[in-house]
Amino acid sequence: MENKITSVMIVVVSLGARSLAEETSAGSHRCLILQNNLGNKASKITTVVPFLSKKDYAFVVNVLPTDDNGLDRERGLHFNQIRSVDRSRIISMIGTLEESYWESIKAVIDIQFGFY
């Protein structure tokens, strides 16, 4: 699994313990690989965004479950929780995010990092 990750993959990642300010809990979570493929090929770490509960916030993109993405229910990509993880924390791949979400993701990244 470690050498085959690409952006737009949805994977299960062991995120480890959390601080009180983090919304994600300890343990494994579905995450979107956000890092570009050049970085994924060259680096031992990758950048992920966790899928948490569906929310209507400016920094969340809600994703409906499909056969392609492998989600079990509607979930929210929480861009305020972007993090880099060692690729060894990736447990398995469950799907691929559909292209229809990318415009929303770009807009949320702009909001999260103040590029708007």
C-alpha positions as a Markdown table, in Angstrom:
| # | Residue | x | y | z |
|---|---|---|---|---|
| 1 | Met | 0.0 | 0.0 | 0.0 |
| 2 | Glu | 2.8 | 2.4 | 1.0 |
| 3 | Asn | 4.2 | 2.9 | -2.6 |
| 4 | Lys | 0.8 | 3.1 | -4.4 |
| 5 | Ile | -0.9 | 6.1 | -2.7 |
| 6 | Thr | -2.1 | 8.9 | -5.0 |
| 7 | Ser | -4.1 | 12.1 | -4.5 |
| 8 | Val | -7.9 | 11.6 | -4.4 |
| 9 | Met | -7.6 | 8.2 | -2.7 |
| 10 | Ile | -9.7 | 7.6 | 0.3 |
| 11 | Val | -7.8 | 5.6 | 2.9 |
| 12 | Val | -8.1 | 4.4 | 6.5 |
| 13 | Val | -5.3 | 6.1 | 8.6 |
| 14 | Ser | -4.2 | 5.5 | 12.1 |
| 15 | Leu | -4.2 | 9.1 | 13.4 |
| 16 | Gly | -3.1 | 8.2 | 17.0 |
| 17 | Ala | -3.9 | 10.2 | 20.1 |
| 18 | Arg | -5.6 | 13.6 | 20.0 |
| 19 | Ser | -5.3 | 16.8 | 21.9 |
| 20 | Leu | -8.3 | 18.4 | 23.5 |
| 21 | Ala | -8.6 | 20.9 | 20.7 |
| 22 | Glu | -8.8 | 18.3 | 17.9 |
| 23 | Glu | -12.2 | 17.0 | 16.8 |
| 24 | Thr | -10.9 | 13.7 | 15.6 |
| 25 | Ser | -10.7 | 10.9 | 18.2 |
| 26 | Ala | -7.8 | 8.5 | 18.7 |
| 27 | Gly | -7.7 | 5.5 | 16.4 |
| 28 | Ser | -8.4 | 5.0 | 12.7 |
| 29 | His | -10.3 | 7.3 | 10.4 |
| 30 | Arg | -11.2 | 7.6 | 6.8 |
| 31 | Cys | -9.1 | 10.3 | 5.2 |
| 32 | Leu | -8.6 | 11.9 | 1.8 |
| 33 | Ile | -5.1 | 11.9 | 0.4 |
| 34 | Leu | -4.6 | 15.6 | -0.5 |
| 35 | Gln | -0.9 | 15.7 | -1.3 |
| 36 | Asn | 0.0 | 15.8 | -5.0 |
| 37 | Asn | 1.3 | 12.7 | -6.7 |
| 38 | Leu | 4.9 | 14.0 | -7.1 |
| 39 | Gly | 5.0 | 14.5 | -3.4 |
| 40 | Asn | 3.5 | 11.1 | -2.7 |
| 41 | Lys | 6.1 | 9.4 | -4.9 |
| 42 | Ala | 9.1 | 11.2 | -3.3 |
| 43 | Ser | 8.1 | 11.5 | 0.4 |
| 44 | Lys | 7.7 | 9.2 | 3.3 |
| 45 | Ile | 4.9 | 11.4 | 4.6 |
| 46 | Thr | 1.6 | 12.5 | 2.9 |
| 47 | Thr | -1.0 | 15.1 | 3.6 |
| 48 | Val | -4.5 | 14.0 | 4.6 |
| 49 | Val | -7.9 | 15.5 | 5.5 |
| 50 | Pro | -10.1 | 13.4 | 7.8 |
| 51 | Phe | -13.7 | 12.5 | 7.1 |
| 52 | Leu | -15.7 | 13.3 | 10.2 |
| 53 | Ser | -19.3 | 14.0 | 10.8 |
| 54 | Lys | -21.3 | 15.9 | 8.2 |
| 55 | Lys | -21.4 | 19.6 | 9.1 |
| 56 | Asp | -22.5 | 22.9 | 7.4 |
| 57 | Tyr | -19.4 | 24.9 | 8.1 |
| 58 | Ala | -17.3 | 27.0 | 5.7 |
| 59 | Phe | -14.3 | 24.6 | 6.1 |
| 60 | Val | -16.2 | 21.3 | 5.6 |
| 61 | Val | -17.0 | 19.6 | 2.3 |
| 62 | Asn | -19.8 | 17.0 | 2.7 |
| 63 | Val | -19.4 | 13.8 | 0.7 |
| 64 | Leu | -22.2 | 11.4 | -0.2 |
| 65 | Pro | -21.4 | 7.6 | -0.1 |
| 66 | Thr | -21.0 | 5.9 | -3.5 |
| 67 | Asp | -19.5 | 2.6 | -4.7 |
| 68 | Asp | -16.5 | 4.6 | -6.0 |
| 69 | Asn | -15.6 | 6.4 | -2.8 |
| 70 | Gly | -16.4 | 3.5 | -0.5 |
| 71 | Leu | -17.9 | 5.7 | 2.3 |
| 72 | Asp | -20.5 | 4.0 | 4.5 |
| 73 | Arg | -22.6 | 7.2 | 5.1 |
| 74 | Glu | -22.5 | 10.9 | 4.3 |
| 75 | Arg | -19.4 | 12.3 | 5.9 |
| 76 | Gly | -17.7 | 15.7 | 6.0 |
| 77 | Leu | -14.1 | 16.4 | 5.0 |
| 78 | His | -12.9 | 18.7 | 7.8 |
| 79 | Phe | -10.2 | 21.0 | 6.3 |
| 80 | Asn | -9.5 | 22.6 | 9.7 |
| 81 | Gln | -8.0 | 19.1 | 10.5 |
| 82 | Ile | -5.5 | 18.9 | 7.6 |
| 83 | Arg | -2.4 | 17.0 | 8.8 |
| 84 | Ser | 0.8 | 15.3 | 7.5 |
| 85 | Val | 1.2 | 11.7 | 8.4 |
| 86 | Asp | 3.8 | 9.0 | 8.0 |
| 87 | Arg | 2.8 | 6.8 | 5.2 |
| 88 | Ser | 3.2 | 3.8 | 7.5 |
| 89 | Arg | 0.0 | 5.0 | 9.3 |
| 90 | Ile | -2.1 | 4.2 | 6.2 |
| 91 | Ile | -4.0 | 0.9 | 6.9 |
| 92 | Ser | -6.0 | 0.4 | 3.7 |
| 93 | Met | -7.6 | 2.0 | 0.7 |
| 94 | Ile | -11.3 | 2.2 | 0.5 |
| 95 | Gly | -12.1 | 4.2 | -2.6 |
| 96 | Thr | -11.5 | 7.3 | -4.7 |
| 97 | Leu | -13.1 | 10.7 | -4.4 |
| 98 | Glu | -15.2 | 11.8 | -7.3 |
| 99 | Glu | -14.1 | 14.8 | -9.4 |
| 100 | Ser | -17.4 | 16.6 | -8.8 |
| 101 | Tyr | -16.1 | 17.6 | -5.3 |
| 102 | Trp | -12.9 | 19.3 | -6.4 |
| 103 | Glu | -14.3 | 22.8 | -7.0 |
| 104 | Ser | -15.8 | 22.7 | -3.5 |
| 105 | Ile | -12.5 | 21.5 | -2.1 |
| 106 | Lys | -10.5 | 24.2 | -3.8 |
| 107 | Ala | -12.9 | 26.8 | -2.4 |
| 108 | Val | -12.7 | 25.4 | 1.1 |
| 109 | Ile | -8.9 | 25.3 | 1.0 |
| 110 | Asp | -8.9 | 29.0 | 0.0 |
| 111 | Ile | -11.1 | 29.8 | 3.0 |
| 112 | Gln | -9.1 | 27.6 | 5.5 |
| 113 | Phe | -5.8 | 29.2 | 4.5 |
| 114 | Gly | -7.1 | 32.7 | 3.9 |
| 115 | Phe | -6.4 | 32.8 | 0.1 |
| 116 | Tyr | -9.8 | 34.3 | -0.8 |
